[in-house]
């Protein structure tokens, strides 16, 4: 995805890629793959974009991206599994549908929200002032 974006976007738009363009490509490319801790290093691009100066109309997108980066600062899924295995989290909770659908894949949900925020930021920045 990022490779196609790197080659095709500048041709279509006739301008160089921005860090926002690359950030959205990186995050979208992470969605369909197995995740490891080192995936977090790829999120430096969206983090850099969120911390950079930008248009006032994208401030909410930047805050959302910053919030979505937080789950990648520590291996939360592993920690949750260890806590459940040690009996610190009740079995009734770990067998609930919401635990397996929402809590355990929290990093995937964060990537989905981050990708949405980045795409909406691209749309906002493309609008004339």
Buried (B, 14 or more C-beta within 10 A) or exposed (E): BBEEBEEEBEEEEEEEBBBBBBBBBBBBBBEEEEBEEEBBEBBEBBBEBBEEEBEEEBEEBBEBBBBBBEBBEEBBBEEBBEEBEEEEBEEEEBEEEEBEEEBBBEBBBBBBBBBBBBBBBBEBBEEEE
